[in-house]
Every structure is written in structure tokens, then in C-alpha cells.
């Protein structure tokens, strides 16, 4: 999912986070830092959040995964 929280109000952001584990066996979520509070996602997903990575732009055609 690419940037699903951009236009949601806080209540719907929370609701979206809570259903993520039910969407599929694995979900990859791409989001911007200012879309939603990362601590909120961590708190809601708890043990369902297996790994978290940050994408860092190096150049226009080069992105590093941290």
C-alpha cells in the first residue's frame, strides 16, 4: 500500500492500522513520516509488526534502504 493515510482523519487512520494484519499474510506499507504517528502504528500492530525500514533518497535515481 502506498501512502494510504494521506487523506484520512485521525480516527480512520487508527481504524486502518487496526485492520492491516487482517488484509493478508504479509503487508508492505509505504508511508511518509508526516502521514501518521509511527508510535501509533507500533502501538496498534504490536507483535504483528515484524520489520521496519526507512527509505533514504541518495540521488534522484538512487534510494538506500536503512
C-alpha positions in Angstrom: 0.0 0.0 0.0 1.5 3.3 -1.0 0.6 6.3 1.2 -2.8 5.1 2.5 -3.0 7.6 5.4 -2.6 10.8 3.4 -6.2 12.0 3.4 -7.7 10.2 6.4 -8.8 11.8 9.6 -7.2 10.5 12.9 -10.0 8.1 13.7 -9.8 6.4 10.3 -6.0 6.3 10.4 -6.4 4.3 13.7 -9.0 2.0 12.1 -6.8 1.4 9.0 -3.9 0.4 11.3 -6.0 -2.0 13.2 -7.2 -3.9 10.1 -3.7 -4.2 8.4 -3.0 -7.6 9.9 -6.3 -8.9 8.5 -5.6 -7.8 4.9 -3.1 -10.5 4.0 -0.4 -12.8 5.4 2.1 -10.0 4.6 1.5 -6.3 4.1 4.1 -3.8 2.9 3.1 -0.3 3.8 4.8 2.7 2.3 4.2 6.0 4.1 5.6 9.4 4.7 6.8 10.4 8.2 4.1 13.2 8.5 1.2 11.0 7.4 0.7 9.2 10.7 2.5 8.9 14.0 4.9 5.9 13.8 4.4 5.3 17.5 0.7 4.9 16.9 1.3 2.2 14.3 3.7 0.4 16.6 1.3 0.5 19.5 -1.6 -0.8 17.4 0.3 -3.5 15.5 2.4 -4.7 18.4 3.8 -8.2 17.5 2.3 -8.0 14.0 4.9 -5.5 13.0 7.8 -7.7 12.1 10.3 -5.3 10.5 10.5 -1.6 9.8 12.8 0.0 7.2 13.5 3.6 6.2 14.0 4.6 2.6 16.7 7.3 2.2 17.0 9.2 -1.0 20.6 9.4 -2.1 20.1 10.8 -5.6 17.1 11.2 -8.0 17.6 7.6 -9.2 19.1 6.1 -6.1 17.4 5.2 -2.8 19.0 3.3 0.1 17.1 1.1 2.4 18.1 1.5 6.1 
